[in-house]
């Protein structure tokens, strides 16, 4: 939000930038986060030490908080003007180990 206020992009730049950023987050979630938290094979999951699980759970919580903050920002932006109402703002949250 600070960058948007500082740079003052045109409406069309904003309209294009938000979906691009949303896509970056979604791809990071789909290709980096979900494989660990959603699809990690049982034998690998059971082989994790308590320290490893703690670190991963800490990351999952931080990432979920980031997603919550992003969702709140993007939803508010989408609701701020009728022309932005179709901007994406929801992303699934990774489940803890």
Secondary structure, 3 states (H helix, E strand, C coil): CHHHHHHCCCHHHHHHHHHHHHHHHHHHHHHHHHHHHCCCCHHHHHCCCHHHHHHHHHHHHHHHHHHHHHHHHHHHHHHHCHHHCCCCCCCCCCCCC
